[in-house]
Amino acid sequence: MNDSILRQFNEKNGNGQSRDGLIDEPPEDFGAFGWLRGSRERAVMLELRKKNGNIVAVGYSWIEKVEFDPSEGITLHLAGQQIKIRGRNLNADHGQRVRLFQGIARQRVPWIQEADQSAALRAGKLATVVEEIQW
């Protein structure tokens, strides 16, 4: 494929609208994580935000495997490293087929946020709450 055709296809105008007419929507905020709504949107990196302000971003292309165990949480396997995400309702349905684990598997989650104690207490019983991220 010609480079100029590829560039033209991927360029956006000043309104955030791609040349094919689709509008990039900002990520939807579910408190514990963000969700990309656009039909063709995929995150390049997953940003992991700790409650103390530390942030690390990992490239989705480096994630080899993602596991969900209801008693352990979500484990991301990267080259020689594991990242653990612990909390409650990590695979709960938030309507419209929005689930944290499935979103990670489909590269639709741009960020995950650890909750501080007050946010965890305020969250509803069915809300997804990330209590700890370990890297």
C-alpha positions as CSV (number, residue, x, y, z in Angstrom):
1,M,0.0,0.0,0.0
2,N,1.3,3.4,-0.9
3,D,2.5,5.5,2.2
4,S,0.6,8.6,1.2
5,I,-2.7,6.6,1.0
6,L,-2.1,5.1,4.4
7,R,-1.3,8.6,5.9
8,Q,-4.4,10.1,4.3
9,F,-6.5,7.3,5.7
10,N,-5.2,7.9,9.2
11,E,-5.2,11.7,9.2
12,K,-7.8,13.6,11.2
13,N,-9.2,17.0,10.6
14,G,-9.2,19.7,13.3
15,N,-12.5,18.4,14.9
16,G,-11.1,15.0,15.9
17,Q,-12.9,13.5,13.0
18,S,-11.0,11.1,10.8
19,R,-11.2,11.3,7.0
20,D,-13.5,8.3,7.0
21,G,-16.1,10.4,8.9
22,L,-15.8,8.6,12.3
23,I,-15.4,10.8,15.4
24,D,-12.9,9.8,18.0
25,E,-14.7,9.9,21.4
26,P,-12.9,10.6,24.6
27,P,-12.6,7.6,26.9
28,E,-15.6,6.9,29.1
29,D,-14.7,7.1,32.8
30,F,-16.0,4.2,34.9
31,G,-14.1,5.4,38.0
32,A,-11.7,2.4,38.1
33,F,-10.9,2.4,34.4
34,G,-11.4,4.2,31.2
35,W,-13.2,2.7,28.1
36,L,-12.7,3.6,24.5
37,R,-16.1,3.8,22.8
38,G,-15.2,4.4,19.1
39,S,-15.9,1.4,16.9
40,R,-12.3,1.2,15.7
41,E,-10.5,2.7,18.7
42,R,-7.8,0.7,20.4
43,A,-5.3,1.8,23.0
44,V,-1.6,1.6,22.2
45,M,-0.6,1.6,25.9
46,L,-2.3,0.7,29.2
47,E,-1.7,3.4,31.8
48,L,-1.6,2.0,35.4
49,R,-2.2,4.7,38.0
50,K,-1.5,4.1,41.7
51,K,-3.3,6.1,44.4
52,N,0.1,7.6,45.5
53,G,0.5,9.3,42.1
54,N,3.0,6.8,40.6
55,I,2.1,5.8,37.0
56,V,3.5,3.3,34.6
57,A,2.3,2.7,31.1
58,V,2.8,-0.6,29.3
59,G,2.5,-1.3,25.6
60,Y,-0.4,-3.6,24.7
61,S,1.9,-5.2,22.2
62,W,4.1,-6.4,25.1
63,I,1.3,-8.1,26.9
64,E,1.7,-11.8,26.2
65,K,-1.2,-13.1,28.3
66,V,-4.0,-11.8,30.5
67,E,-5.5,-14.0,33.3
68,F,-8.6,-13.4,35.4
69,D,-9.1,-15.4,38.6
70,P,-12.0,-14.1,40.8
71,S,-10.0,-14.8,44.0
72,E,-6.7,-13.3,42.8
73,G,-7.7,-10.6,40.3
74,I,-6.3,-9.8,36.9
75,T,-2.7,-10.8,36.0
76,L,-0.9,-9.2,33.0
77,H,2.1,-11.3,31.8
78,L,4.7,-9.2,30.0
79,A,8.2,-10.3,29.0
80,G,9.6,-11.6,32.3
81,Q,7.3,-9.5,34.4
82,Q,3.8,-9.8,36.0
83,I,1.5,-7.0,36.9
84,K,-1.3,-7.8,39.4
85,I,-4.6,-5.9,39.6
86,R,-6.6,-6.7,42.7
87,G,-10.0,-5.5,43.7
88,R,-13.6,-6.3,43.5
89,N,-16.0,-6.8,40.5
90,L,-13.0,-6.8,38.1
91,N,-15.1,-8.6,35.5
92,A,-18.5,-7.2,36.4
93,D,-20.8,-6.1,33.5
94,H,-21.3,-2.3,33.5
95,G,-23.9,-2.5,30.8
96,Q,-23.4,-2.3,27.0
97,R,-20.9,-5.2,27.3
98,V,-18.3,-3.2,29.3
99,R,-16.1,-5.4,31.5
100,L,-12.6,-4.5,32.7
101,F,-11.0,-7.9,31.9
102,Q,-12.6,-8.1,28.4
103,G,-11.7,-4.5,27.7
104,I,-8.0,-5.3,28.5
105,A,-8.2,-8.3,26.2
106,R,-9.6,-6.2,23.4
107,Q,-7.3,-3.2,24.0
108,R,-10.3,-0.9,24.8
109,V,-9.0,0.2,28.3
110,P,-6.5,3.1,28.1
111,W,-6.1,3.4,31.9
112,I,-6.7,1.7,35.2
113,Q,-6.9,3.7,38.5
114,E,-6.2,2.3,42.0
115,A,-8.9,3.6,44.4
116,D,-8.0,5.3,47.7
117,Q,-9.8,4.2,50.8
118,S,-12.6,6.8,50.7
119,A,-13.4,6.1,47.0
120,A,-13.5,2.4,47.7
121,L,-15.9,2.9,50.6
122,R,-18.1,5.3,48.5
123,A,-18.3,2.9,45.6
124,G,-21.5,0.9,45.2
125,K,-21.6,-2.8,45.9
126,L,-21.6,-3.7,42.2
127,A,-19.0,-1.1,41.1
128,T,-15.6,-2.2,39.9
129,V,-13.0,-1.1,42.5
130,V,-9.2,-1.5,42.0
131,E,-7.7,-1.9,45.4
132,E,-4.1,-2.5,44.4
133,I,-1.9,-2.6,41.4
134,Q,1.5,-4.3,41.8
135,W,4.3,-4.1,39.3
